[in-house]
Amino acid sequence: MKKAILSSLCSAFVIPGLGQILNHEIKKGLILLSAVFILFVGGCIKLAFIVTSIMDSPSSMGGDPQKFLQAIEAENLGSFWILVALFAVIWIYSVIDAFLSGRKLETEKRHEILSD
């Protein structure tokens, strides 16, 4: 399989940063892996705090779905959505960068073969 396709697929569907590692851009891949991991853990922690806060509030008790939805609406979800947006931006960047880097490597390899 072509390196551009393989590396971008790995970044898109497996782990962001893995495509960069496949393209021999180890530092960039590790930075992307670290950033995604930190954002993922931060999002999970923030989500846990939100759920705990909703479950502890007296307005969400009683099993009434309407009250539960009102408790969710009352929560400040701004920082959670910022984490989700940053995660998505890094993921999209990882896919595009892996594809472009892989395509560049293939072109360079093709030029080397043709020049020999």
Phi and psi restraints in degrees (range 20) as a CNS / XPLOR table:
assign (resid 1 and name C) (resid 2 and name N)
       (resid 2 and name CA) (resid 2 and name C) 1.0 -64.1 20.0 2
assign (resid 2 and name N) (resid 2 and name CA)
       (resid 2 and name C) (resid 3 and name N) 1.0 143.6 20.0 2
assign (resid 2 and name C) (resid 3 and name N)
       (resid 3 and name CA) (resid 3 and name C) 1.0 -62.4 20.0 2
assign (resid 3 and name N) (resid 3 and name CA)
       (resid 3 and name C) (resid 4 and name N) 1.0 -37.2 20.0 2
assign (resid 3 and name C) (resid 4 and name N)
       (resid 4 and name CA) (resid 4 and name C) 1.0 -62.9 20.0 2
assign (resid 4 and name N) (resid 4 and name CA)
       (resid 4 and name C) (resid 5 and name N) 1.0 -41.4 20.0 2
assign (resid 4 and name C) (resid 5 and name N)
       (resid 5 and name CA) (resid 5 and name C) 1.0 -73.5 20.0 2
assign (resid 5 and name N) (resid 5 and name CA)
       (resid 5 and name C) (resid 6 and name N) 1.0 -44.8 20.0 2
assign (resid 5 and name C) (resid 6 and name N)
       (resid 6 and name CA) (resid 6 and name C) 1.0 -62.4 20.0 2
assign (resid 6 and name N) (resid 6 and name CA)
       (resid 6 and name C) (resid 7 and name N) 1.0 -46.4 20.0 2
assign (resid 6 and name C) (resid 7 and name N)
       (resid 7 and name CA) (resid 7 and name C) 1.0 -68.0 20.0 2
assign (resid 7 and name N) (resid 7 and name CA)
       (resid 7 and name C) (resid 8 and name N) 1.0 -38.3 20.0 2
assign (resid 7 and name C) (resid 8 and name N)
       (resid 8 and name CA) (resid 8 and name C) 1.0 -71.7 20.0 2
assign (resid 8 and name N) (resid 8 and name CA)
       (resid 8 and name C) (resid 9 and name N) 1.0 -34.4 20.0 2
assign (resid 8 and name C) (resid 9 and name N)
       (resid 9 and name CA) (resid 9 and name C) 1.0 -65.8 20.0 2
assign (resid 9 and name N) (resid 9 and name CA)
       (resid 9 and name C) (resid 10 and name N) 1.0 -39.8 20.0 2
assign (resid 9 and name C) (resid 10 and name N)
       (resid 10 and name CA) (resid 10 and name C) 1.0 -63.4 20.0 2
assign (resid 10 and name N) (resid 10 and name CA)
       (resid 10 and name C) (resid 11 and name N) 1.0 -41.0 20.0 2
assign (resid 10 and name C) (resid 11 and name N)
       (resid 11 and name CA) (resid 11 and name C) 1.0 -69.2 20.0 2
assign (resid 11 and name N) (resid 11 and name CA)
       (resid 11 and name C) (resid 12 and name N) 1.0 -34.9 20.0 2
assign (resid 11 and name C) (resid 12 and name N)
       (resid 12 and name CA) (resid 12 and name C) 1.0 -78.2 20.0 2
assign (resid 12 and name N) (resid 12 and name CA)
       (resid 12 and name C) (resid 13 and name N) 1.0 -43.0 20.0 2
assign (resid 12 and name C) (resid 13 and name N)
       (resid 13 and name CA) (resid 13 and name C) 1.0 -108.8 20.0 2
assign (resid 13 and name N) (resid 13 and name CA)
       (resid 13 and name C) (resid 14 and name N) 1.0 -14.4 20.0 2
assign (resid 13 and name C) (resid 14 and name N)
       (resid 14 and name CA) (resid 14 and name C) 1.0 -107.7 20.0 2
assign (resid 14 and name N) (resid 14 and name CA)
       (resid 14 and name C) (resid 15 and name N) 1.0 -77.9 20.0 2
assign (resid 14 and name C) (resid 15 and name N)
       (resid 15 and name CA) (resid 15 and name C) 1.0 -145.9 20.0 2
assign (resid 15 and name N) (resid 15 and name CA)
       (resid 15 and name C) (resid 16 and name N) 1.0 126.9 20.0 2
assign (resid 15 and name C) (resid 16 and name N)
       (resid 16 and name CA) (resid 16 and name C) 1.0 -61.2 20.0 2
assign (resid 16 and name N) (resid 16 and name CA)
       (resid 16 and name C) (resid 17 and name N) 1.0 131.8 20.0 2
assign (resid 16 and name C) (resid 17 and name N)
       (resid 17 and name CA) (resid 17 and name C) 1.0 105.6 20.0 2
assign (resid 17 and name N) (resid 17 and name CA)
       (resid 17 and name C) (resid 18 and name N) 1.0 -23.5 20.0 2
assign (resid 17 and name C) (resid 18 and name N)
       (resid 18 and name CA) (resid 18 and name C) 1.0 -67.0 20.0 2
assign (resid 18 and name N) (resid 18 and name CA)
       (resid 18 and name C) (resid 19 and name N) 1.0 -35.2 20.0 2
assign (resid 18 and name C) (resid 19 and name N)
       (resid 19 and name CA) (resid 19 and name C) 1.0 -63.9 20.0 2
assign (resid 19 and name N) (resid 19 and name CA)
       (resid 19 and name C) (resid 20 and name N) 1.0 -38.3 20.0 2
assign (resid 19 and name C) (resid 20 and name N)
       (resid 20 and name CA) (resid 20 and name C) 1.0 -65.7 20.0 2
assign (resid 20 and name N) (resid 20 and name CA)
       (resid 20 and name C) (resid 21 and name N) 1.0 -38.7 20.0 2
assign (resid 20 and name C) (resid 21 and name N)
       (resid 21 and name CA) (resid 21 and name C) 1.0 -65.2 20.0 2
assign (resid 21 and name N) (resid 21 and name CA)
       (resid 21 and name C) (resid 22 and name N) 1.0 -40.2 20.0 2
assign (resid 21 and name C) (resid 22 and name N)
       (resid 22 and name CA) (resid 22 and name C) 1.0 -63.8 20.0 2
assign (resid 22 and name N) (resid 22 and name CA)
       (resid 22 and name C) (resid 23 and name N) 1.0 -29.6 20.0 2
assign (resid 22 and name C) (resid 23 and name N)
       (resid 23 and name CA) (resid 23 and name C) 1.0 -87.0 20.0 2
assign (resid 23 and name N) (resid 23 and name CA)
       (resid 23 and name C) (resid 24 and name N) 1.0 11.8 20.0 2
assign (resid 23 and name C) (resid 24 and name N)
       (resid 24 and name CA) (resid 24 and name C) 1.0 66.0 20.0 2
assign (resid 24 and name N) (resid 24 and name CA)
       (resid 24 and name C) (resid 25 and name N) 1.0 30.1 20.0 2
assign (resid 24 and name C) (resid 25 and name N)
       (resid 25 and name CA) (resid 25 and name C) 1.0 -109.4 20.0 2
assign (resid 25 and name N) (resid 25 and name CA)
       (resid 25 and name C) (resid 26 and name N) 1.0 73.3 20.0 2
assign (resid 25 and name C) (resid 26 and name N)
       (resid 26 and name CA) (resid 26 and name C) 1.0 -63.9 20.0 2
assign (resid 26 and name N) (resid 26 and name CA)
       (resid 26 and name C) (resid 27 and name N) 1.0 -47.7 20.0 2
assign (resid 26 and name C) (resid 27 and name N)
       (resid 27 and name CA) (resid 27 and name C) 1.0 -60.0 20.0 2
assign (resid 27 and name N) (resid 27 and name CA)
       (resid 27 and name C) (resid 28 and name N) 1.0 -47.4 20.0 2
assign (resid 27 and name C) (resid 28 and name N)
       (resid 28 and name CA) (resid 28 and name C) 1.0 -62.5 20.0 2
assign (resid 28 and name N) (resid 28 and name CA)
       (resid 28 and name C) (resid 29 and name N) 1.0 -41.7 20.0 2
assign (resid 28 and name C) (resid 29 and name N)
       (resid 29 and name CA) (resid 29 and name C) 1.0 -63.0 20.0 2
assign (resid 29 and name N) (resid 29 and name CA)
       (resid 29 and name C) (resid 30 and name N) 1.0 -42.9 20.0 2
assign (resid 29 and name C) (resid 30 and name N)
       (resid 30 and name CA) (resid 30 and name C) 1.0 -67.9 20.0 2
assign (resid 30 and name N) (resid 30 and name CA)
       (resid 30 and name C) (resid 31 and name N) 1.0 -36.3 20.0 2
assign (resid 30 and name C) (resid 31 and name N)
       (resid 31 and name CA) (resid 31 and name C) 1.0 -64.2 20.0 2
assign (resid 31 and name N) (resid 31 and name CA)
       (resid 31 and name C) (resid 32 and name N) 1.0 -45.2 20.0 2
assign (resid 31 and name C) (resid 32 and name N)
       (resid 32 and name CA) (resid 32 and name C) 1.0 -64.7 20.0 2
assign (resid 32 and name N) (resid 32 and name CA)
       (resid 32 and name C) (resid 33 and name N) 1.0 -42.5 20.0 2
assign (resid 32 and name C) (resid 33 and name N)
       (resid 33 and name CA) (resid 33 and name C) 1.0 -59.4 20.0 2
assign (resid 33 and name N) (resid 33 and name CA)
       (resid 33 and name C) (resid 34 and name N) 1.0 -44.4 20.0 2
assign (resid 33 and name C) (resid 34 and name N)
       (resid 34 and name CA) (resid 34 and name C) 1.0 -64.7 20.0 2
assign (resid 34 and name N) (resid 34 and name CA)
       (resid 34 and name C) (resid 35 and name N) 1.0 -44.5 20.0 2
assign (resid 34 and name C) (resid 35 and name N)
       (resid 35 and name CA) (resid 35 and name C) 1.0 -62.1 20.0 2
assign (resid 35 and name N) (resid 35 and name CA)
       (resid 35 and name C) (resid 36 and name N) 1.0 -44.9 20.0 2
assign (resid 35 and name C) (resid 36 and name N)
       (resid 36 and name CA) (resid 36 and name C) 1.0 -65.3 20.0 2
assign (resid 36 and name N) (resid 36 and name CA)
       (resid 36 and name C) (resid 37 and name N) 1.0 -40.3 20.0 2
assign (resid 36 and name C) (resid 37 and name N)
       (resid 37 and name CA) (resid 37 and name C) 1.0 -63.1 20.0 2
assign (resid 37 and name N) (resid 37 and name CA)
       (resid 37 and name C) (resid 38 and name N) 1.0 -46.0 20.0 2
assign (resid 37 and name C) (resid 38 and name N)
       (resid 38 and name CA) (resid 38 and name C) 1.0 -62.9 20.0 2
assign (resid 38 and name N) (resid 38 and name CA)
       (resid 38 and name C) (resid 39 and name N) 1.0 -44.3 20.0 2
assign (resid 38 and name C) (resid 39 and name N)
       (resid 39 and name CA) (resid 39 and name C) 1.0 -65.3 20.0 2
assign (resid 39 and name N) (resid 39 and name CA)
       (resid 39 and name C) (resid 40 and name N) 1.0 -39.1 20.0 2
assign (resid 39 and name C) (resid 40 and name N)
       (resid 40 and name CA) (resid 40 and name C) 1.0 -63.6 20.0 2
assign (resid 40 and name N) (resid 40 and name CA)
       (resid 40 and name C) (resid 41 and name N) 1.0 -47.6 20.0 2
assign (resid 40 and name C) (resid 41 and name N)
       (resid 41 and name CA) (resid 41 and name C) 1.0 -64.7 20.0 2
assign (resid 41 and name N) (resid 41 and name CA)
       (resid 41 and name C) (resid 42 and name N) 1.0 -43.0 20.0 2
assign (resid 41 and name C) (resid 42 and name N)
       (resid 42 and name CA) (resid 42 and name C) 1.0 -61.0 20.0 2
assign (resid 42 and name N) (resid 42 and name CA)
       (resid 42 and name C) (resid 43 and name N) 1.0 -41.0 20.0 2
assign (resid 42 and name C) (resid 43 and name N)
       (resid 43 and name CA) (resid 43 and name C) 1.0 -65.0 20.0 2
assign (resid 43 and name N) (resid 43 and name CA)
       (resid 43 and name C) (resid 44 and name N) 1.0 -40.7 20.0 2
assign (resid 43 and name C) (resid 44 and name N)
       (resid 44 and name CA) (resid 44 and name C) 1.0 -64.6 20.0 2
assign (resid 44 and name N) (resid 44 and name CA)
       (resid 44 and name C) (resid 45 and name N) 1.0 -41.1 20.0 2
assign (resid 44 and name C) (resid 45 and name N)
       (resid 45 and name CA) (resid 45 and name C) 1.0 -65.6 20.0 2
assign (resid 45 and name N) (resid 45 and name CA)
       (resid 45 and name C) (resid 46 and name N) 1.0 -45.8 20.0 2
assign (resid 45 and name C) (resid 46 and name N)
       (resid 46 and name CA) (resid 46 and name C) 1.0 -61.3 20.0 2
assign (resid 46 and name N) (resid 46 and name CA)
       (resid 46 and name C) (resid 47 and name N) 1.0 -42.5 20.0 2
assign (resid 46 and name C) (resid 47 and name N)
       (resid 47 and name CA) (resid 47 and name C) 1.0 -63.0 20.0 2
assign (resid 47 and name N) (resid 47 and name CA)
       (resid 47 and name C) (resid 48 and name N) 1.0 -39.3 20.0 2
assign (resid 47 and name C) (resid 48 and name N)
       (resid 48 and name CA) (resid 48 and name C) 1.0 -63.5 20.0 2
assign (resid 48 and name N) (resid 48 and name CA)
       (resid 48 and name C) (resid 49 and name N) 1.0 -40.9 20.0 2
assign (resid 48 and name C) (resid 49 and name N)
       (resid 49 and name CA) (resid 49 and name C) 1.0 -64.8 20.0 2
assign (resid 49 and name N) (resid 49 and name CA)
       (resid 49 and name C) (resid 50 and name N) 1.0 -39.5 20.0 2
assign (resid 49 and name C) (resid 50 and name N)
       (resid 50 and name CA) (resid 50 and name C) 1.0 -63.8 20.0 2
assign (resid 50 and name N) (resid 50 and name CA)
       (resid 50 and name C) (resid 51 and name N) 1.0 -47.8 20.0 2
assign (resid 50 and name C) (resid 51 and name N)
       (resid 51 and name CA) (resid 51 and name C) 1.0 -64.0 20.0 2
assign (resid 51 and name N) (resid 51 and name CA)
       (resid 51 and name C) (resid 52 and name N) 1.0 -42.1 20.0 2
assign (resid 51 and name C) (resid 52 and name N)
       (resid 52 and name CA) (resid 52 and name C) 1.0 -61.9 20.0 2
assign (resid 52 and name N) (resid 52 and name CA)
       (resid 52 and name C) (resid 53 and name N) 1.0 -42.7 20.0 2
assign (resid 52 and name C) (resid 53 and name N)
       (resid 53 and name CA) (resid 53 and name C) 1.0 -63.3 20.0 2
assign (resid 53 and name N) (resid 53 and name CA)
       (resid 53 and name C) (resid 54 and name N) 1.0 -41.3 20.0 2
assign (resid 53 and name C) (resid 54 and name N)
       (resid 54 and name CA) (resid 54 and name C) 1.0 -67.2 20.0 2
assign (resid 54 and name N) (resid 54 and name CA)
       (resid 54 and name C) (resid 55 and name N) 1.0 -42.5 20.0 2
assign (resid 54 and name C) (resid 55 and name N)
       (resid 55 and name CA) (resid 55 and name C) 1.0 -69.0 20.0 2
assign (resid 55 and name N) (resid 55 and name CA)
       (resid 55 and name C) (resid 56 and name N) 1.0 -29.6 20.0 2
assign (resid 55 and name C) (resid 56 and name N)
       (resid 56 and name CA) (resid 56 and name C) 1.0 -81.0 20.0 2
assign (resid 56 and name N) (resid 56 and name CA)
       (resid 56 and name C) (resid 57 and name N) 1.0 -17.3 20.0 2
assign (resid 56 and name C) (resid 57 and name N)
       (resid 57 and name CA) (resid 57 and name C) 1.0 -75.6 20.0 2
assign (resid 57 and name N) (resid 57 and name CA)
       (resid 57 and name C) (resid 58 and name N) 1.0 139.7 20.0 2
assign (resid 57 and name C) (resid 58 and name N)
       (resid 58 and name CA) (resid 58 and name C) 1.0 -67.9 20.0 2
assign (resid 58 and name N) (resid 58 and name CA)
       (resid 58 and name C) (resid 59 and name N) 1.0 -21.2 20.0 2
assign (resid 58 and name C) (resid 59 and name N)
       (resid 59 and name CA) (resid 59 and name C) 1.0 -73.2 20.0 2
assign (resid 59 and name N) (resid 59 and name CA)
       (resid 59 and name C) (resid 60 and name N) 1.0 -19.5 20.0 2
assign (resid 59 and name C) (resid 60 and name N)
       (resid 60 and name CA) (resid 60 and name C) 1.0 -92.7 20.0 2
assign (resid 60 and name N) (resid 60 and name CA)
       (resid 60 and name C) (resid 61 and name N) 1.0 -2.3 20.0 2
assign (resid 60 and name C) (resid 61 and name N)
       (resid 61 and name CA) (resid 61 and name C) 1.0 -78.9 20.0 2
assign (resid 61 and name N) (resid 61 and name CA)
       (resid 61 and name C) (resid 62 and name N) 1.0 160.5 20.0 2
assign (resid 61 and name C) (resid 62 and name N)
       (resid 62 and name CA) (resid 62 and name C) 1.0 101.5 20.0 2
assign (resid 62 and name N) (resid 62 and name CA)
       (resid 62 and name C) (resid 63 and name N) 1.0 -5.4 20.0 2
assign (resid 62 and name C) (resid 63 and name N)
       (resid 63 and name CA) (resid 63 and name C) 1.0 75.3 20.0 2
assign (resid 63 and name N) (resid 63 and name CA)
       (resid 63 and name C) (resid 64 and name N) 1.0 9.9 20.0 2
assign (resid 63 and name C) (resid 64 and name N)
       (resid 64 and name CA) (resid 64 and name C) 1.0 -82.5 20.0 2
assign (resid 64 and name N) (resid 64 and name CA)
       (resid 64 and name C) (resid 65 and name N) 1.0 115.8 20.0 2
assign (resid 64 and name C) (resid 65 and name N)
       (resid 65 and name CA) (resid 65 and name C) 1.0 -60.5 20.0 2
assign (resid 65 and name N) (resid 65 and name CA)
       (resid 65 and name C) (resid 66 and name N) 1.0 -31.8 20.0 2
assign (resid 65 and name C) (resid 66 and name N)
       (resid 66 and name CA) (resid 66 and name C) 1.0 -64.8 20.0 2
assign (resid 66 and name N) (resid 66 and name CA)
       (resid 66 and name C) (resid 67 and name N) 1.0 -42.9 20.0 2
assign (resid 66 and name C) (resid 67 and name N)
       (resid 67 and name CA) (resid 67 and name C) 1.0 -66.5 20.0 2
assign (resid 67 and name N) (resid 67 and name CA)
       (resid 67 and name C) (resid 68 and name N) 1.0 -37.6 20.0 2
assign (resid 67 and name C) (resid 68 and name N)
       (resid 68 and name CA) (resid 68 and name C) 1.0 -63.9 20.0 2
assign (resid 68 and name N) (resid 68 and name CA)
       (resid 68 and name C) (resid 69 and name N) 1.0 -43.3 20.0 2
assign (resid 68 and name C) (resid 69 and name N)
       (resid 69 and name CA) (resid 69 and name C) 1.0 -64.7 20.0 2
assign (resid 69 and name N) (resid 69 and name CA)
       (resid 69 and name C) (resid 70 and name N) 1.0 -36.8 20.0 2
assign (resid 69 and name C) (resid 70 and name N)
       (resid 70 and name CA) (resid 70 and name C) 1.0 -65.8 20.0 2
assign (resid 70 and name N) (resid 70 and name CA)
       (resid 70 and name C) (resid 71 and name N) 1.0 -36.3 20.0 2
assign (resid 70 and name C) (resid 71 and name N)
       (resid 71 and name CA) (resid 71 and name C) 1.0 -66.8 20.0 2
assign (resid 71 and name N) (resid 71 and name CA)
       (resid 71 and name C) (resid 72 and name N) 1.0 -37.8 20.0 2
assign (resid 71 and name C) (resid 72 and name N)
       (resid 72 and name CA) (resid 72 and name C) 1.0 -65.7 20.0 2
assign (resid 72 and name N) (resid 72 and name CA)
       (resid 72 and name C) (resid 73 and name N) 1.0 -42.7 20.0 2
assign (resid 72 and name C) (resid 73 and name N)
       (resid 73 and name CA) (resid 73 and name C) 1.0 -64.1 20.0 2
assign (resid 73 and name N) (resid 73 and name CA)
       (resid 73 and name C) (resid 74 and name N) 1.0 -30.2 20.0 2
assign (resid 73 and name C) (resid 74 and name N)
       (resid 74 and name CA) (resid 74 and name C) 1.0 -74.9 20.0 2
assign (resid 74 and name N) (resid 74 and name CA)
       (resid 74 and name C) (resid 75 and name N) 1.0 -20.7 20.0 2
assign (resid 74 and name C) (resid 75 and name N)
       (resid 75 and name CA) (resid 75 and name C) 1.0 -72.3 20.0 2
assign (resid 75 and name N) (resid 75 and name CA)
       (resid 75 and name C) (resid 76 and name N) 1.0 150.6 20.0 2
assign (resid 75 and name C) (resid 76 and name N)
       (resid 76 and name CA) (resid 76 and name C) 1.0 -88.7 20.0 2
assign (resid 76 and name N) (resid 76 and name CA)
       (resid 76 and name C) (resid 77 and name N) 1.0 104.3 20.0 2
assign (resid 76 and name C) (resid 77 and name N)
       (resid 77 and name CA) (resid 77 and name C) 1.0 -100.1 20.0 2
assign (resid 77 and name N) (resid 77 and name CA)
       (resid 77 and name C) (resid 78 and name N) 1.0 7.7 20.0 2
assign (resid 77 and name C) (resid 78 and name N)
       (resid 78 and name CA) (resid 78 and name C) 1.0 -57.9 20.0 2
assign (resid 78 and name N) (resid 78 and name CA)
       (resid 78 and name C) (resid 79 and name N) 1.0 -49.2 20.0 2
assign (resid 78 and name C) (resid 79 and name N)
       (resid 79 and name CA) (resid 79 and name C) 1.0 -67.1 20.0 2
assign (resid 79 and name N) (resid 79 and name CA)
       (resid 79 and name C) (resid 80 and name N) 1.0 -32.8 20.0 2
assign (resid 79 and name C) (resid 80 and name N)
       (resid 80 and name CA) (resid 80 and name C) 1.0 -64.6 20.0 2
assign (resid 80 and name N) (resid 80 and name CA)
       (resid 80 and name C) (resid 81 and name N) 1.0 -44.4 20.0 2
assign (resid 80 and name C) (resid 81 and name N)
       (resid 81 and name CA) (resid 81 and name C) 1.0 -68.6 20.0 2
assign (resid 81 and name N) (resid 81 and name CA)
       (resid 81 and name C) (resid 82 and name N) 1.0 -29.4 20.0 2
assign (resid 81 and name C) (resid 82 and name N)
       (resid 82 and name CA) (resid 82 and name C) 1.0 -65.4 20.0 2
assign (resid 82 and name N) (resid 82 and name CA)
       (resid 82 and name C) (resid 83 and name N) 1.0 -43.7 20.0 2
assign (resid 82 and name C) (resid 83 and name N)
       (resid 83 and name CA) (resid 83 and name C) 1.0 -61.6 20.0 2
assign (resid 83 and name N) (resid 83 and name CA)
       (resid 83 and name C) (resid 84 and name N) 1.0 -41.9 20.0 2
assign (resid 83 and name C) (resid 84 and name N)
       (resid 84 and name CA) (resid 84 and name C) 1.0 -64.5 20.0 2
assign (resid 84 and name N) (resid 84 and name CA)
       (resid 84 and name C) (resid 85 and name N) 1.0 -42.6 20.0 2
assign (resid 84 and name C) (resid 85 and name N)
       (resid 85 and name CA) (resid 85 and name C) 1.0 -64.7 20.0 2
assign (resid 85 and name N) (resid 85 and name CA)
       (resid 85 and name C) (resid 86 and name N) 1.0 -43.4 20.0 2
assign (resid 85 and name C) (resid 86 and name N)
       (resid 86 and name CA) (resid 86 and name C) 1.0 -62.3 20.0 2
assign (resid 86 and name N) (resid 86 and name CA)
       (resid 86 and name C) (resid 87 and name N) 1.0 -41.4 20.0 2
assign (resid 86 and name C) (resid 87 and name N)
       (resid 87 and name CA) (resid 87 and name C) 1.0 -58.7 20.0 2
assign (resid 87 and name N) (resid 87 and name CA)
       (resid 87 and name C) (resid 88 and name N) 1.0 -46.2 20.0 2
assign (resid 87 and name C) (resid 88 and name N)
       (resid 88 and name CA) (resid 88 and name C) 1.0 -65.3 20.0 2
assign (resid 88 and name N) (resid 88 and name CA)
       (resid 88 and name C) (resid 89 and name N) 1.0 -40.9 20.0 2
assign (resid 88 and name C) (resid 89 and name N)
       (resid 89 and name CA) (resid 89 and name C) 1.0 -63.3 20.0 2
assign (resid 89 and name N) (resid 89 and name CA)
       (resid 89 and name C) (resid 90 and name N) 1.0 -44.9 20.0 2
assign (resid 89 and name C) (resid 90 and name N)
       (resid 90 and name CA) (resid 90 and name C) 1.0 -64.6 20.0 2
assign (resid 90 and name N) (resid 90 and name CA)
       (resid 90 and name C) (resid 91 and name N) 1.0 -40.6 20.0 2
assign (resid 90 and name C) (resid 91 and name N)
       (resid 91 and name CA) (resid 91 and name C) 1.0 -62.6 20.0 2
assign (resid 91 and name N) (resid 91 and name CA)
       (resid 91 and name C) (resid 92 and name N) 1.0 -47.0 20.0 2
assign (resid 91 and name C) (resid 92 and name N)
       (resid 92 and name CA) (resid 92 and name C) 1.0 -64.4 20.0 2
assign (resid 92 and name N) (resid 92 and name CA)
       (resid 92 and name C) (resid 93 and name N) 1.0 -43.0 20.0 2
assign (resid 92 and name C) (resid 93 and name N)
       (resid 93 and name CA) (resid 93 and name C) 1.0 -58.6 20.0 2
assign (resid 93 and name N) (resid 93 and name CA)
       (resid 93 and name C) (resid 94 and name N) 1.0 -43.0 20.0 2
assign (resid 93 and name C) (resid 94 and name N)
       (resid 94 and name CA) (resid 94 and name C) 1.0 -60.4 20.0 2
assign (resid 94 and name N) (resid 94 and name CA)
       (resid 94 and name C) (resid 95 and name N) 1.0 -43.0 20.0 2
assign (resid 94 and name C) (resid 95 and name N)
       (resid 95 and name CA) (resid 95 and name C) 1.0 -65.9 20.0 2
assign (resid 95 and name N) (resid 95 and name CA)
       (resid 95 and name C) (resid 96 and name N) 1.0 -48.5 20.0 2
assign (resid 95 and name C) (resid 96 and name N)
       (resid 96 and name CA) (resid 96 and name C) 1.0 -64.6 20.0 2
assign (resid 96 and name N) (resid 96 and name CA)
       (resid 96 and name C) (resid 97 and name N) 1.0 -44.6 20.0 2
assign (resid 96 and name C) (resid 97 and name N)
       (resid 97 and name CA) (resid 97 and name C) 1.0 -64.6 20.0 2
assign (resid 97 and name N) (resid 97 and name CA)
       (resid 97 and name C) (resid 98 and name N) 1.0 -40.9 20.0 2
assign (resid 97 and name C) (resid 98 and name N)
       (resid 98 and name CA) (resid 98 and name C) 1.0 -63.5 20.0 2
assign (resid 98 and name N) (resid 98 and name CA)
       (resid 98 and name C) (resid 99 and name N) 1.0 -41.5 20.0 2
assign (resid 98 and name C) (resid 99 and name N)
       (resid 99 and name CA) (resid 99 and name C) 1.0 -64.0 20.0 2
assign (resid 99 and name N) (resid 99 and name CA)
       (resid 99 and name C) (resid 100 and name N) 1.0 -48.3 20.0 2
assign (resid 99 and name C) (resid 100 and name N)
       (resid 100 and name CA) (resid 100 and name C) 1.0 -65.9 20.0 2
assign (resid 100 and name N) (resid 100 and name CA)
       (resid 100 and name C) (resid 101 and name N) 1.0 -39.7 20.0 2
assign (resid 100 and name C) (resid 101 and name N)
       (resid 101 and name CA) (resid 101 and name C) 1.0 -66.8 20.0 2
assign (resid 101 and name N) (resid 101 and name CA)
       (resid 101 and name C) (resid 102 and name N) 1.0 -41.6 20.0 2
assign (resid 101 and name C) (resid 102 and name N)
       (resid 102 and name CA) (resid 102 and name C) 1.0 -63.4 20.0 2
assign (resid 102 and name N) (resid 102 and name CA)
       (resid 102 and name C) (resid 103 and name N) 1.0 -40.8 20.0 2
assign (resid 102 and name C) (resid 103 and name N)
       (resid 103 and name CA) (resid 103 and name C) 1.0 -65.3 20.0 2
assign (resid 103 and name N) (resid 103 and name CA)
       (resid 103 and name C) (resid 104 and name N) 1.0 -38.7 20.0 2
assign (resid 103 and name C) (resid 104 and name N)
       (resid 104 and name CA) (resid 104 and name C) 1.0 -64.2 20.0 2
assign (resid 104 and name N) (resid 104 and name CA)
       (resid 104 and name C) (resid 105 and name N) 1.0 -42.8 20.0 2
assign (resid 104 and name C) (resid 105 and name N)
       (resid 105 and name CA) (resid 105 and name C) 1.0 -63.3 20.0 2
assign (resid 105 and name N) (resid 105 and name CA)
       (resid 105 and name C) (resid 106 and name N) 1.0 -40.4 20.0 2
assign (resid 105 and name C) (resid 106 and name N)
       (resid 106 and name CA) (resid 106 and name C) 1.0 -63.9 20.0 2
assign (resid 106 and name N) (resid 106 and name CA)
       (resid 106 and name C) (resid 107 and name N) 1.0 -41.1 20.0 2
assign (resid 106 and name C) (resid 107 and name N)
       (resid 107 and name CA) (resid 107 and name C) 1.0 -64.6 20.0 2
assign (resid 107 and name N) (resid 107 and name CA)
       (resid 107 and name C) (resid 108 and name N) 1.0 -43.8 20.0 2
assign (resid 107 and name C) (resid 108 and name N)
       (resid 108 and name CA) (resid 108 and name C) 1.0 -62.6 20.0 2
assign (resid 108 and name N) (resid 108 and name CA)
       (resid 108 and name C) (resid 109 and name N) 1.0 -42.0 20.0 2
assign (resid 108 and name C) (resid 109 and name N)
       (resid 109 and name CA) (resid 109 and name C) 1.0 -64.3 20.0 2
assign (resid 109 and name N) (resid 109 and name CA)
       (resid 109 and name C) (resid 110 and name N) 1.0 -40.1 20.0 2
assign (resid 109 and name C) (resid 110 and name N)
       (resid 110 and name CA) (resid 110 and name C) 1.0 -64.3 20.0 2
assign (resid 110 and name N) (resid 110 and name CA)
       (resid 110 and name C) (resid 111 and name N) 1.0 -41.0 20.0 2
assign (resid 110 and name C) (resid 111 and name N)
       (resid 111 and name CA) (resid 111 and name C) 1.0 -66.3 20.0 2
assign (resid 111 and name N) (resid 111 and name CA)
       (resid 111 and name C) (resid 112 and name N) 1.0 -36.3 20.0 2
assign (resid 111 and name C) (resid 112 and name N)
       (resid 112 and name CA) (resid 112 and name C) 1.0 -65.1 20.0 2
assign (resid 112 and name N) (resid 112 and name CA)
       (resid 112 and name C) (resid 113 and name N) 1.0 -41.8 20.0 2
assign (resid 112 and name C) (resid 113 and name N)
       (resid 113 and name CA) (resid 113 and name C) 1.0 -66.0 20.0 2
assign (resid 113 and name N) (resid 113 and name CA)
       (resid 113 and name C) (resid 114 and name N) 1.0 -42.4 20.0 2
assign (resid 113 and name C) (resid 114 and name N)
       (resid 114 and name CA) (resid 114 and name C) 1.0 -69.9 20.0 2
assign (resid 114 and name N) (resid 114 and name CA)
       (resid 114 and name C) (resid 115 and name N) 1.0 -31.5 20.0 2
assign (resid 114 and name C) (resid 115 and name N)
       (resid 115 and name CA) (resid 115 and name C) 1.0 -78.9 20.0 2
assign (resid 115 and name N) (resid 115 and name CA)
       (resid 115 and name C) (resid 116 and name N) 1.0 -19.3 20.0 2
